Amino acid sequence: MRREYIPPYSEEIRKGAITSGELDQCREDLRIGTEFEVADAVWKKEWGMGTRPTRRGKVMAKYPHVVMLDCGTSITYVQILQQQRSRKNVLD
């Protein structure tokens, strides 16, 4: 009887990891003016009690690791990729 190949645990983790190639592609594809909805910093200080205020911001500057939005917030390329994978509407 043949046994199926079971990959080691580290290979399973690597499949779900964000790679440098994905980050490079995200940097290239992201355009100035792209809109994102982000959780307001006030909500984070409230420990998640009550309603969750959000802000809508457009990309106004791109840096090697961070994206600046016109609403006064910054997000990372990793956060953008995590949002795309989980299909959330709001970035934390």
PyMOL Python script that loads the backbone (N, CA, C, O; Angstrom):
from pymol import cmd

cmd.read_pdbstr("""\
ATOM      1  N   MET A   1       0.842  -1.171   0.000  1.00  0.00           N
ATOM      2  CA  MET A   1       0.000   0.000   0.000  1.00  0.00           C
ATOM      3  C   MET A   1       0.895   1.244   0.000  1.00  0.00           C
ATOM      4  O   MET A   1       1.798   1.355   0.829  1.00  0.00           O
ATOM      5  N   ARG A   2       0.647   2.183  -0.930  1.00  0.00           N
ATOM      6  CA  ARG A   2       1.436   3.405  -1.015  1.00  0.00           C
ATOM      7  C   ARG A   2       0.873   4.465  -0.086  1.00  0.00           C
ATOM      8  O   ARG A   2      -0.339   4.593   0.088  1.00  0.00           O
ATOM      9  N   ARG A   3       1.776   5.207   0.496  1.00  0.00           N
ATOM     10  CA  ARG A   3       1.362   6.313   1.350  1.00  0.00           C
ATOM     11  C   ARG A   3       1.497   7.614   0.579  1.00  0.00           C
ATOM     12  O   ARG A   3       2.449   7.793  -0.180  1.00  0.00           O
ATOM     13  N   GLU A   4       0.564   8.511   0.766  1.00  0.00           N
ATOM     14  CA  GLU A   4       0.637   9.808   0.106  1.00  0.00           C
ATOM     15  C   GLU A   4       1.730  10.648   0.745  1.00  0.00           C
ATOM     16  O   GLU A   4       2.003  10.544   1.941  1.00  0.00           O
ATOM     17  N   TYR A   5       2.352  11.491  -0.088  1.00  0.00           N
ATOM     18  CA  TYR A   5       3.384  12.378   0.416  1.00  0.00           C
ATOM     19  C   TYR A   5       2.735  13.489   1.232  1.00  0.00           C
ATOM     20  O   TYR A   5       1.853  14.196   0.746  1.00  0.00           O
ATOM     21  N   ILE A   6       3.169  13.631   2.448  1.00  0.00           N
ATOM     22  CA  ILE A   6       2.681  14.696   3.318  1.00  0.00           C
ATOM     23  C   ILE A   6       3.822  15.690   3.479  1.00  0.00           C
ATOM     24  O   ILE A   6       4.863  15.339   4.035  1.00  0.00           O
ATOM     25  N   PRO A   7       3.650  16.932   3.003  1.00  0.00           N
ATOM     26  CA  PRO A   7       4.746  17.892   3.097  1.00  0.00           C
ATOM     27  C   PRO A   7       5.029  18.272   4.545  1.00  0.00           C
ATOM     28  O   PRO A   7       4.131  18.240   5.386  1.00  0.00           O
ATOM     29  N   PRO A   8       6.265  18.627   4.832  1.00  0.00           N
ATOM     30  CA  PRO A   8       6.587  19.083   6.185  1.00  0.00           C
ATOM     31  C   PRO A   8       5.811  20.353   6.526  1.00  0.00           C
ATOM     32  O   PRO A   8       5.314  21.050   5.641  1.00  0.00           O
ATOM     33  N   TYR A   9       5.718  20.636   7.797  1.00  0.00           N
ATOM     34  CA  TYR A   9       4.946  21.786   8.285  1.00  0.00           C
ATOM     35  C   TYR A   9       5.450  23.093   7.687  1.00  0.00           C
ATOM     36  O   TYR A   9       4.649  23.973   7.372  1.00  0.00           O
ATOM     37  N   SER A  10       6.752  23.234   7.526  1.00  0.00           N
ATOM     38  CA  SER A  10       7.306  24.491   7.009  1.00  0.00           C
ATOM     39  C   SER A  10       6.857  24.764   5.572  1.00  0.00           C
ATOM     40  O   SER A  10       6.700  25.925   5.194  1.00  0.00           O
ATOM     41  N   GLU A  11       6.650  23.736   4.776  1.00  0.00           N
ATOM     42  CA  GLU A  11       6.174  23.939   3.404  1.00  0.00           C
ATOM     43  C   GLU A  11       4.745  24.463   3.400  1.00  0.00           C
ATOM     44  O   GLU A  11       4.393  25.286   2.554  1.00  0.00           O
ATOM     45  N   GLU A  12       3.927  24.006   4.319  1.00  0.00           N
ATOM     46  CA  GLU A  12       2.554  24.478   4.392  1.00  0.00           C
ATOM     47  C   GLU A  12       2.514  25.951   4.772  1.00  0.00           C
ATOM     48  O   GLU A  12       1.688  26.708   4.262  1.00  0.00           O
ATOM     49  N   ILE A  13       3.398  26.350   5.659  1.00  0.00           N
ATOM     50  CA  ILE A  13       3.460  27.746   6.049  1.00  0.00           C
ATOM     51  C   ILE A  13       3.925  28.596   4.868  1.00  0.00           C
ATOM     52  O   ILE A  13       3.388  29.677   4.624  1.00  0.00           O
ATOM     53  N   ARG A  14       4.915  28.107   4.144  1.00  0.00           N
ATOM     54  CA  ARG A  14       5.461  28.858   3.025  1.00  0.00           C
ATOM     55  C   ARG A  14       4.429  29.099   1.933  1.00  0.00           C
ATOM     56  O   ARG A  14       4.490  30.120   1.247  1.00  0.00           O
ATOM     57  N   LYS A  15       3.488  28.188   1.760  1.00  0.00           N
ATOM     58  CA  LYS A  15       2.468  28.352   0.726  1.00  0.00           C
ATOM     59  C   LYS A  15       1.601  29.579   1.003  1.00  0.00           C
ATOM     60  O   LYS A  15       1.164  30.250   0.068  1.00  0.00           O
ATOM     61  N   GLY A  16       1.351  29.873   2.264  1.00  0.00           N
ATOM     62  CA  GLY A  16       0.491  30.992   2.624  1.00  0.00           C
ATOM     63  C   GLY A  16       1.241  32.280   2.874  1.00  0.00           C
ATOM     64  O   GLY A  16       0.612  33.306   3.134  1.00  0.00           O
ATOM     65  N   ALA A  17       2.558  32.269   2.807  1.00  0.00           N
ATOM     66  CA  ALA A  17       3.351  33.448   3.100  1.00  0.00           C
ATOM     67  C   ALA A  17       3.305  34.436   1.943  1.00  0.00           C
ATOM     68  O   ALA A  17       3.150  34.051   0.784  1.00  0.00           O
ATOM     69  N   ILE A  18       3.442  35.700   2.271  1.00  0.00           N
ATOM     70  CA  ILE A  18       3.535  36.743   1.264  1.00  0.00           C
ATOM     71  C   ILE A  18       4.970  36.797   0.784  1.00  0.00           C
ATOM     72  O   ILE A  18       5.887  36.982   1.585  1.00  0.00           O
ATOM     73  N   THR A  19       5.171  36.640  -0.489  1.00  0.00           N
ATOM     74  CA  THR A  19       6.525  36.581  -1.038  1.00  0.00           C
ATOM     75  C   THR A  19       6.983  37.966  -1.496  1.00  0.00           C
ATOM     76  O   THR A  19       6.178  38.883  -1.659  1.00  0.00           O
ATOM     77  N   SER A  20       8.281  38.092  -1.698  1.00  0.00           N
ATOM     78  CA  SER A  20       8.828  39.368  -2.157  1.00  0.00           C
ATOM     79  C   SER A  20       8.340  39.683  -3.574  1.00  0.00           C
ATOM     80  O   SER A  20       8.187  40.850  -3.933  1.00  0.00           O
ATOM     81  N   GLY A  21       8.097  38.649  -4.372  1.00  0.00           N
ATOM     82  CA  GLY A  21       7.556  38.858  -5.712  1.00  0.00           C
ATOM     83  C   GLY A  21       6.165  39.475  -5.677  1.00  0.00           C
ATOM     84  O   GLY A  21       5.848  40.353  -6.481  1.00  0.00           O
ATOM     85  N   GLU A  22       5.332  39.012  -4.739  1.00  0.00           N
ATOM     86  CA  GLU A  22       3.996  39.581  -4.584  1.00  0.00           C
ATOM     87  C   GLU A  22       4.072  41.044  -4.153  1.00  0.00           C
ATOM     88  O   GLU A  22       3.303  41.883  -4.620  1.00  0.00           O
ATOM     89  N   LEU A  23       5.021  41.335  -3.246  1.00  0.00           N
ATOM     90  CA  LEU A  23       5.188  42.714  -2.797  1.00  0.00           C
ATOM     91  C   LEU A  23       5.624  43.614  -3.950  1.00  0.00           C
ATOM     92  O   LEU A  23       5.105  44.719  -4.111  1.00  0.00           O
ATOM     93  N   ASP A  24       6.573  43.142  -4.748  1.00  0.00           N
ATOM     94  CA  ASP A  24       7.034  43.924  -5.893  1.00  0.00           C
ATOM     95  C   ASP A  24       5.898  44.180  -6.879  1.00  0.00           C
ATOM     96  O   ASP A  24       5.770  45.283  -7.411  1.00  0.00           O
ATOM     97  N   GLN A  25       5.082  43.171  -7.121  1.00  0.00           N
ATOM     98  CA  GLN A  25       3.944  43.310  -8.029  1.00  0.00           C
ATOM     99  C   GLN A  25       2.931  44.314  -7.478  1.00  0.00           C
ATOM    100  O   GLN A  25       2.368  45.111  -8.229  1.00  0.00           O
ATOM    101  N   CYS A  26       2.702  44.274  -6.169  1.00  0.00           N
ATOM    102  CA  CYS A  26       1.770  45.209  -5.530  1.00  0.00           C
ATOM    103  C   CYS A  26       2.289  46.634  -5.661  1.00  0.00           C
ATOM    104  O   CYS A  26       1.520  47.551  -5.950  1.00  0.00           O
ATOM    105  N   ARG A  27       3.588  46.828  -5.452  1.00  0.00           N
ATOM    106  CA  ARG A  27       4.188  48.158  -5.592  1.00  0.00           C
ATOM    107  C   ARG A  27       4.013  48.705  -7.009  1.00  0.00           C
ATOM    108  O   ARG A  27       3.725  49.887  -7.196  1.00  0.00           O
ATOM    109  N   GLU A  28       4.188  47.842  -7.990  1.00  0.00           N
ATOM    110  CA  GLU A  28       4.065  48.275  -9.388  1.00  0.00           C
ATOM    111  C   GLU A  28       2.614  48.554  -9.774  1.00  0.00           C
ATOM    112  O   GLU A  28       2.334  49.525 -10.477  1.00  0.00           O
ATOM    113  N   ASP A  29       1.695  47.709  -9.318  1.00  0.00           N
ATOM    114  CA  ASP A  29       0.294  47.824  -9.724  1.00  0.00           C
ATOM    115  C   ASP A  29      -0.445  48.971  -9.034  1.00  0.00           C
ATOM    116  O   ASP A  29      -1.390  49.523  -9.597  1.00  0.00           O
ATOM    117  N   LEU A  30      -0.023  49.332  -7.825  1.00  0.00           N
ATOM    118  CA  LEU A  30      -0.716  50.362  -7.061  1.00  0.00           C
ATOM    119  C   LEU A  30      -0.497  51.720  -7.710  1.00  0.00           C
ATOM    120  O   LEU A  30       0.638  52.103  -7.997  1.00  0.00           O
ATOM    121  N   ARG A  31      -1.578  52.444  -7.938  1.00  0.00           N
ATOM    122  CA  ARG A  31      -1.513  53.740  -8.603  1.00  0.00           C
ATOM    123  C   ARG A  31      -1.921  54.855  -7.634  1.00  0.00           C
ATOM    124  O   ARG A  31      -2.705  54.643  -6.709  1.00  0.00           O
ATOM    125  N   ILE A  32      -1.372  56.037  -7.872  1.00  0.00           N
ATOM    126  CA  ILE A  32      -1.787  57.212  -7.118  1.00  0.00           C
ATOM    127  C   ILE A  32      -3.265  57.446  -7.425  1.00  0.00           C
ATOM    128  O   ILE A  32      -3.678  57.402  -8.584  1.00  0.00           O
ATOM    129  N   GLY A  33      -4.057  57.693  -6.383  1.00  0.00           N
ATOM    130  CA  GLY A  33      -5.494  57.907  -6.557  1.00  0.00           C
ATOM    131  C   GLY A  33      -6.341  56.694  -6.227  1.00  0.00           C
ATOM    132  O   GLY A  33      -7.566  56.800  -6.173  1.00  0.00           O
ATOM    133  N   THR A  34      -5.715  55.533  -6.001  1.00  0.00           N
ATOM    134  CA  THR A  34      -6.465  54.335  -5.617  1.00  0.00           C
ATOM    135  C   THR A  34      -7.087  54.566  -4.239  1.00  0.00           C
ATOM    136  O   THR A  34      -6.422  55.073  -3.336  1.00  0.00           O
ATOM    137  N   GLU A  35      -8.349  54.200  -4.076  1.00  0.00           N
ATOM    138  CA  GLU A  35      -9.051  54.426  -2.808  1.00  0.00           C
ATOM    139  C   GLU A  35      -8.994  53.205  -1.908  1.00  0.00           C
ATOM    140  O   GLU A  35      -9.087  52.066  -2.364  1.00  0.00           O
ATOM    141  N   PHE A  36      -8.837  53.476  -0.592  1.00  0.00           N
ATOM    142  CA  PHE A  36      -8.893  52.445   0.438  1.00  0.00           C
ATOM    143  C   PHE A  36      -9.756  52.939   1.574  1.00  0.00           C
ATOM    144  O   PHE A  36      -9.815  54.137   1.849  1.00  0.00           O
ATOM    145  N   GLU A  37     -10.428  52.008   2.237  1.00  0.00           N
ATOM    146  CA  GLU A  37     -11.191  52.336   3.436  1.00  0.00           C
ATOM    147  C   GLU A  37     -10.429  51.762   4.627  1.00  0.00           C
ATOM    148  O   GLU A  37     -10.176  50.558   4.691  1.00  0.00           O
ATOM    149  N   VAL A  38     -10.067  52.628   5.565  1.00  0.00           N
ATOM    150  CA  VAL A  38      -9.244  52.210   6.703  1.00  0.00           C
ATOM    151  C   VAL A  38      -9.988  52.481   8.009  1.00  0.00           C
ATOM    152  O   VAL A  38     -10.794  53.407   8.096  1.00  0.00           O
ATOM    153  N   ALA A  39      -9.708  51.667   9.015  1.00  0.00           N
ATOM    154  CA  ALA A  39     -10.290  51.865  10.335  1.00  0.00           C
ATOM    155  C   ALA A  39      -9.662  53.098  10.963  1.00  0.00           C
ATOM    156  O   ALA A  39      -8.452  53.304  10.872  1.00  0.00           O
ATOM    157  N   ASP A  40     -10.482  53.908  11.593  1.00  0.00           N
ATOM    158  CA  ASP A  40      -9.994  55.130  12.226  1.00  0.00           C
ATOM    159  C   ASP A  40      -9.203  54.776  13.476  1.00  0.00           C
ATOM    160  O   ASP A  40      -9.505  53.794  14.153  1.00  0.00           O
ATOM    161  N   ALA A  41      -8.190  55.578  13.777  1.00  0.00           N
ATOM    162  CA  ALA A  41      -7.343  55.318  14.947  1.00  0.00           C
ATOM    163  C   ALA A  41      -8.126  55.430  16.248  1.00  0.00           C
ATOM    164  O   ALA A  41      -7.750  54.811  17.244  1.00  0.00           O
ATOM    165  N   VAL A  42      -9.211  56.209  16.260  1.00  0.00           N
ATOM    166  CA  VAL A  42     -10.038  56.354  17.459  1.00  0.00           C
ATOM    167  C   VAL A  42     -10.620  55.003  17.860  1.00  0.00           C
ATOM    168  O   VAL A  42     -10.676  54.669  19.044  1.00  0.00           O
ATOM    169  N   TRP A  43     -11.054  54.226  16.862  1.00  0.00           N
ATOM    170  CA  TRP A  43     -11.643  52.923  17.156  1.00  0.00           C
ATOM    171  C   TRP A  43     -10.619  52.003  17.807  1.00  0.00           C
ATOM    172  O   TRP A  43     -10.962  51.236  18.707  1.00  0.00           O
ATOM    173  N   LYS A  44      -9.376  52.069  17.369  1.00  0.00           N
ATOM    174  CA  LYS A  44      -8.344  51.204  17.920  1.00  0.00           C
ATOM    175  C   LYS A  44      -8.076  51.535  19.385  1.00  0.00           C
ATOM    176  O   LYS A  44      -7.749  50.644  20.170  1.00  0.00           O
ATOM    177  N   LYS A  45      -8.209  52.799  19.759  1.00  0.00           N
ATOM    178  CA  LYS A  45      -7.993  53.205  21.150  1.00  0.00           C
ATOM    179  C   LYS A  45      -9.153  52.796  22.053  1.00  0.00           C
ATOM    180  O   LYS A  45      -8.982  52.650  23.263  1.00  0.00           O
ATOM    181  N   GLU A  46     -10.335  52.613  21.459  1.00  0.00           N
ATOM    182  CA  GLU A  46     -11.518  52.237  22.240  1.00  0.00           C
ATOM    183  C   GLU A  46     -11.589  50.741  22.513  1.00  0.00           C
ATOM    184  O   GLU A  46     -12.539  50.277  23.144  1.00  0.00           O
ATOM    185  N   TRP A  47     -10.624  49.993  22.062  1.00  0.00           N
ATOM    186  CA  TRP A  47     -10.595  48.545  22.237  1.00  0.00           C
ATOM    187  C   TRP A  47     -11.759  47.872  21.540  1.00  0.00           C
ATOM    188  O   TRP A  47     -12.210  46.809  21.966  1.00  0.00           O
ATOM    189  N   GLY A  48     -12.254  48.486  20.464  1.00  0.00           N
ATOM    190  CA  GLY A  48     -13.278  47.854  19.654  1.00  0.00           C
ATOM    191  C   GLY A  48     -14.684  47.946  20.199  1.00  0.00           C
ATOM    192  O   GLY A  48     -15.562  47.211  19.747  1.00  0.00           O
ATOM    193  N   MET A  49     -14.930  48.828  21.159  1.00  0.00           N
ATOM    194  CA  MET A  49     -16.275  48.975  21.713  1.00  0.00           C
ATOM    195  C   MET A  49     -17.100  49.898  20.828  1.00  0.00           C
ATOM    196  O   MET A  49     -16.583  50.899  20.333  1.00  0.00           O
ATOM    197  N   GLY A  50     -18.347  49.584  20.625  1.00  0.00           N
ATOM    198  CA  GLY A  50     -19.229  50.441  19.852  1.00  0.00           C
ATOM    199  C   GLY A  50     -19.067  50.240  18.359  1.00  0.00           C
ATOM    200  O   GLY A  50     -18.587  49.205  17.897  1.00  0.00           O
ATOM    201  N   THR A  51     -19.481  51.259  17.614  1.00  0.00           N
ATOM    202  CA  THR A  51     -19.397  51.177  16.154  1.00  0.00           C
ATOM    203  C   THR A  51     -17.967  51.439  15.703  1.00  0.00           C
ATOM    204  O   THR A  51     -17.166  52.035  16.423  1.00  0.00           O
ATOM    205  N   ARG A  52     -17.678  50.992  14.528  1.00  0.00           N
ATOM    206  CA  ARG A  52     -16.314  51.084  14.011  1.00  0.00           C
ATOM    207  C   ARG A  52     -16.235  52.211  12.977  1.00  0.00           C
ATOM    208  O   ARG A  52     -16.636  52.025  11.828  1.00  0.00           O
ATOM    209  N   PRO A  53     -15.717  53.381  13.379  1.00  0.00           N
ATOM    210  CA  PRO A  53     -15.612  54.463  12.403  1.00  0.00           C
ATOM    211  C   PRO A  53     -14.520  54.168  11.383  1.00  0.00           C
ATOM    212  O   PRO A  53     -13.453  53.659  11.727  1.00  0.00           O
ATOM    213  N   THR A  54     -14.797  54.490  10.136  1.00  0.00           N
ATOM    214  CA  THR A  54     -13.822  54.264   9.076  1.00  0.00           C
ATOM    215  C   THR A  54     -13.580  55.555   8.319  1.00  0.00           C
ATOM    216  O   THR A  54     -14.386  56.485   8.354  1.00  0.00           O
ATOM    217  N   ARG A  55     -12.453  55.586   7.639  1.00  0.00           N
ATOM    218  CA  ARG A  55     -12.116  56.713   6.786  1.00  0.00           C
ATOM    219  C   ARG A  55     -11.819  56.188   5.398  1.00  0.00           C
ATOM    220  O   ARG A  55     -11.286  55.092   5.224  1.00  0.00           O
ATOM    221  N   ARG A  56     -12.173  56.991   4.425  1.00  0.00           N
ATOM    222  CA  ARG A  56     -11.875  56.640   3.043  1.00  0.00           C
ATOM    223  C   ARG A  56     -10.752  57.568   2.592  1.00  0.00           C
ATOM    224  O   ARG A  56     -10.853  58.788   2.717  1.00  0.00           O
ATOM    225  N   GLY A  57      -9.694  56.983   2.072  1.00  0.00           N
ATOM    226  CA  GLY A  57      -8.559  57.790   1.643  1.00  0.00           C
ATOM    227  C   GLY A  57      -8.018  57.343   0.303  1.00  0.00           C
ATOM    228  O   GLY A  57      -8.107  56.171  -0.062  1.00  0.00           O
ATOM    229  N   LYS A  58      -7.456  58.294  -0.422  1.00  0.00           N
ATOM    230  CA  LYS A  58      -6.831  58.004  -1.708  1.00  0.00           C
ATOM    231  C   LYS A  58      -5.318  58.018  -1.537  1.00  0.00           C
ATOM    232  O   LYS A  58      -4.780  58.780  -0.734  1.00  0.00           O
ATOM    233  N   VAL A  59      -4.640  57.170  -2.299  1.00  0.00           N
ATOM    234  CA  VAL A  59      -3.181  57.112  -2.257  1.00  0.00           C
ATOM    235  C   VAL A  59      -2.637  58.425  -2.808  1.00  0.00           C
ATOM    236  O   VAL A  59      -2.963  58.828  -3.924  1.00  0.00           O
ATOM    237  N   MET A  60      -1.794  59.093  -1.996  1.00  0.00           N
ATOM    238  CA  MET A  60      -1.200  60.337  -2.486  1.00  0.00           C
ATOM    239  C   MET A  60       0.316  60.237  -2.607  1.00  0.00           C
ATOM    240  O   MET A  60       0.933  61.068  -3.273  1.00  0.00           O
ATOM    241  N   ALA A  61       0.934  59.227  -1.969  1.00  0.00           N
ATOM    242  CA  ALA A  61       2.382  59.041  -2.090  1.00  0.00           C
ATOM    243  C   ALA A  61       2.720  57.578  -1.858  1.00  0.00           C
ATOM    244  O   ALA A  61       2.104  56.908  -1.029  1.00  0.00           O
ATOM    245  N   LYS A  62       3.706  57.092  -2.599  1.00  0.00           N
ATOM    246  CA  LYS A  62       4.168  55.712  -2.457  1.00  0.00           C
ATOM    247  C   LYS A  62       5.643  55.734  -2.060  1.00  0.00           C
ATOM    248  O   LYS A  62       6.453  56.438  -2.662  1.00  0.00           O
ATOM    249  N   TYR A  63       5.974  54.950  -1.037  1.00  0.00           N
ATOM    250  CA  TYR A  63       7.349  54.808  -0.579  1.00  0.00           C
ATOM    251  C   TYR A  63       7.709  53.327  -0.633  1.00  0.00           C
ATOM    252  O   TYR A  63       6.836  52.501  -0.897  1.00  0.00           O
ATOM    253  N   PRO A  64       8.973  52.964  -0.390  1.00  0.00           N
ATOM    254  CA  PRO A  64       9.370  51.553  -0.526  1.00  0.00           C
ATOM    255  C   PRO A  64       8.551  50.565   0.323  1.00  0.00           C
ATOM    256  O   PRO A  64       8.332  49.432  -0.106  1.00  0.00           O
ATOM    257  N   HIS A  65       8.096  50.975   1.520  1.00  0.00           N
ATOM    258  CA  HIS A  65       7.366  50.036   2.376  1.00  0.00           C
ATOM    259  C   HIS A  65       5.983  50.541   2.784  1.00  0.00           C
ATOM    260  O   HIS A  65       5.154  49.765   3.261  1.00  0.00           O
ATOM    261  N   VAL A  66       5.733  51.831   2.599  1.00  0.00           N
ATOM    262  CA  VAL A  66       4.523  52.468   3.117  1.00  0.00           C
ATOM    263  C   VAL A  66       3.819  53.256   2.019  1.00  0.00           C
ATOM    264  O   VAL A  66       4.449  53.780   1.101  1.00  0.00           O
ATOM    265  N   VAL A  67       2.502  53.324   2.137  1.00  0.00           N
ATOM    266  CA  VAL A  67       1.670  54.122   1.239  1.00  0.00           C
ATOM    267  C   VAL A  67       0.982  55.184   2.092  1.00  0.00           C
ATOM    268  O   VAL A  67       0.366  54.854   3.105  1.00  0.00           O
ATOM    269  N   MET A  68       1.079  56.450   1.696  1.00  0.00           N
ATOM    270  CA  MET A  68       0.431  57.541   2.426  1.00  0.00           C
ATOM    271  C   MET A  68      -0.924  57.836   1.784  1.00  0.00           C
ATOM    272  O   MET A  68      -1.041  57.922   0.561  1.00  0.00           O
ATOM    273  N   LEU A  69      -1.942  57.989   2.630  1.00  0.00           N
ATOM    274  CA  LEU A  69      -3.284  58.313   2.159  1.00  0.00           C
ATOM    275  C   LEU A  69      -3.603  59.762   2.488  1.00  0.00           C
ATOM    276  O   LEU A  69      -3.035  60.330   3.420  1.00  0.00           O
ATOM    277  N   ASP A  70      -4.512  60.363   1.723  1.00  0.00           N
ATOM    278  CA  ASP A  70      -4.838  61.772   1.933  1.00  0.00           C
ATOM    279  C   ASP A  70      -5.680  62.028   3.185  1.00  0.00           C
ATOM    280  O   ASP A  70      -5.886  63.183   3.557  1.00  0.00           O
ATOM    281  N   CYS A  71      -6.162  60.983   3.831  1.00  0.00           N
ATOM    282  CA  CYS A  71      -6.937  61.150   5.065  1.00  0.00           C
ATOM    283  C   CYS A  71      -6.030  61.199   6.299  1.00  0.00           C
ATOM    284  O   CYS A  71      -6.520  61.232   7.428  1.00  0.00           O
ATOM    285  N   GLY A  72      -4.708  61.204   6.085  1.00  0.00           N
ATOM    286  CA  GLY A  72      -3.772  61.315   7.202  1.00  0.00           C
ATOM    287  C   GLY A  72      -3.309  59.986   7.753  1.00  0.00           C
ATOM    288  O   GLY A  72      -2.704  59.947   8.824  1.00  0.00           O
ATOM    289  N   THR A  73      -3.568  58.919   7.071  1.00  0.00           N
ATOM    290  CA  THR A  73      -3.201  57.577   7.521  1.00  0.00           C
ATOM    291  C   THR A  73      -2.184  56.982   6.563  1.00  0.00           C
ATOM    292  O   THR A  73      -2.120  57.358   5.393  1.00  0.00           O
ATOM    293  N   SER A  74      -1.393  56.055   7.071  1.00  0.00           N
ATOM    294  CA  SER A  74      -0.469  55.311   6.202  1.00  0.00           C
ATOM    295  C   SER A  74      -0.764  53.830   6.338  1.00  0.00           C
ATOM    296  O   SER A  74      -1.179  53.366   7.400  1.00  0.00           O
ATOM    297  N   ILE A  75      -0.550  53.090   5.263  1.00  0.00           N
ATOM    298  CA  ILE A  75      -0.719  51.640   5.266  1.00  0.00           C
ATOM    299  C   ILE A  75       0.486  51.022   4.577  1.00  0.00           C
ATOM    300  O   ILE A  75       1.182  51.681   3.804  1.00  0.00           O
ATOM    301  N   THR A  76       0.721  49.760   4.864  1.00  0.00           N
ATOM    302  CA  THR A  76       1.847  49.066   4.241  1.00  0.00           C
ATOM    303  C   THR A  76       1.348  48.206   3.086  1.00  0.00           C
ATOM    304  O   THR A  76       0.159  47.904   2.981  1.00  0.00           O
ATOM    305  N   TYR A  77       2.273  47.824   2.231  1.00  0.00           N
ATOM    306  CA  TYR A  77       1.917  46.943   1.116  1.00  0.00           C
ATOM    307  C   TYR A  77       1.461  45.577   1.632  1.00  0.00           C
ATOM    308  O   TYR A  77       0.615  44.928   1.017  1.00  0.00           O
ATOM    309  N   VAL A  78       2.021  45.146   2.754  1.00  0.00           N
ATOM    310  CA  VAL A  78       1.613  43.866   3.350  1.00  0.00           C
ATOM    311  C   VAL A  78       0.145  43.933   3.779  1.00  0.00           C
ATOM    312  O   VAL A  78      -0.602  42.975   3.577  1.00  0.00           O
ATOM    313  N   GLN A  79      -0.270  45.052   4.367  1.00  0.00           N
ATOM    314  CA  GLN A  79      -1.668  45.208   4.757  1.00  0.00           C
ATOM    315  C   GLN A  79      -2.589  45.159   3.538  1.00  0.00           C
ATOM    316  O   GLN A  79      -3.676  44.585   3.597  1.00  0.00           O
ATOM    317  N   ILE A  80      -2.151  45.760   2.441  1.00  0.00           N
ATOM    318  CA  ILE A  80      -2.947  45.742   1.216  1.00  0.00           C
ATOM    319  C   ILE A  80      -3.103  44.313   0.712  1.00  0.00           C
ATOM    320  O   ILE A  80      -4.201  43.906   0.332  1.00  0.00           O
ATOM    321  N   LEU A  81      -2.009  43.544   0.705  1.00  0.00           N
ATOM    322  CA  LEU A  81      -2.081  42.154   0.249  1.00  0.00           C
ATOM    323  C   LEU A  81      -2.936  41.306   1.185  1.00  0.00           C
ATOM    324  O   LEU A  81      -3.683  40.440   0.728  1.00  0.00           O
ATOM    325  N   GLN A  82      -2.831  41.550   2.502  1.00  0.00           N
ATOM    326  CA  GLN A  82      -3.669  40.812   3.451  1.00  0.00           C
ATOM    327  C   GLN A  82      -5.141  41.116   3.223  1.00  0.00           C
ATOM    328  O   GLN A  82      -5.981  40.221   3.305  1.00  0.00           O
ATOM    329  N   GLN A  83      -5.458  42.376   2.936  1.00  0.00           N
ATOM    330  CA  GLN A  83      -6.849  42.738   2.668  1.00  0.00           C
ATOM    331  C   GLN A  83      -7.348  42.045   1.410  1.00  0.00           C
ATOM    332  O   GLN A  83      -8.475  41.551   1.378  1.00  0.00           O
ATOM    333  N   GLN A  84      -6.521  42.004   0.379  1.00  0.00           N
ATOM    334  CA  GLN A  84      -6.922  41.348  -0.872  1.00  0.00           C
ATOM    335  C   GLN A  84      -7.140  39.860  -0.672  1.00  0.00           C
ATOM    336  O   GLN A  84      -8.053  39.286  -1.266  1.00  0.00           O
ATOM    337  N   ARG A  85      -6.328  39.231   0.143  1.00  0.00           N
ATOM    338  CA  ARG A  85      -6.482  37.793   0.388  1.00  0.00           C
ATOM    339  C   ARG A  85      -7.716  37.465   1.201  1.00  0.00           C
ATOM    340  O   ARG A  85      -8.402  36.481   0.924  1.00  0.00           O
ATOM    341  N   SER A  86      -8.008  38.286   2.211  1.00  0.00           N
ATOM    342  CA  SER A  86      -9.141  37.998   3.082  1.00  0.00           C
ATOM    343  C   SER A  86     -10.440  38.586   2.551  1.00  0.00           C
ATOM    344  O   SER A  86     -11.517  38.277   3.062  1.00  0.00           O
ATOM    345  N   ARG A  87     -10.347  39.424   1.539  1.00  0.00           N
ATOM    346  CA  ARG A  87     -11.506  40.075   0.909  1.00  0.00           C
ATOM    347  C   ARG A  87     -12.274  40.951   1.887  1.00  0.00           C
ATOM    348  O   ARG A  87     -13.497  41.062   1.805  1.00  0.00           O
ATOM    349  N   LYS A  88     -11.549  41.575   2.817  1.00  0.00           N
ATOM    350  CA  LYS A  88     -12.182  42.528   3.744  1.00  0.00           C
ATOM    351  C   LYS A  88     -12.427  43.838   3.017  1.00  0.00           C
ATOM    352  O   LYS A  88     -11.763  44.147   2.027  1.00  0.00           O
ATOM    353  N   ASN A  89     -13.382  44.598   3.516  1.00  0.00           N
ATOM    354  CA  ASN A  89     -13.651  45.910   2.950  1.00  0.00           C
ATOM    355  C   ASN A  89     -12.802  46.996   3.606  1.00  0.00           C
ATOM    356  O   ASN A  89     -12.510  48.020   2.988  1.00  0.00           O
ATOM    357  N   VAL A  90     -12.403  46.768   4.867  1.00  0.00           N
ATOM    358  CA  VAL A  90     -11.719  47.790   5.649  1.00  0.00           C
ATOM    359  C   VAL A  90     -10.351  47.288   6.068  1.00  0.00           C
ATOM    360  O   VAL A  90     -10.205  46.139   6.485  1.00  0.00           O
ATOM    361  N   LEU A  91      -9.349  48.149   5.958  1.00  0.00           N
ATOM    362  CA  LEU A  91      -8.007  47.833   6.455  1.00  0.00           C
ATOM    363  C   LEU A  91      -7.927  48.189   7.923  1.00  0.00           C
ATOM    364  O   LEU A  91      -8.404  49.252   8.322  1.00  0.00           O
ATOM    365  N   ASP A  92      -7.337  47.333   8.737  1.00  0.00           N
ATOM    366  CA  ASP A  92      -7.167  47.616  10.173  1.00  0.00           C
ATOM    367  C   ASP A  92      -5.928  48.432  10.402  1.00  0.00           C
ATOM    368  O   ASP A  92      -5.614  48.770  11.543  1.00  0.00           O
TER     369      ASP A  92
END
""", "prot")
cmd.dss("prot")
cmd.show_as("cartoon", "prot")
cmd.util.cbc("prot")
cmd.orient("prot")
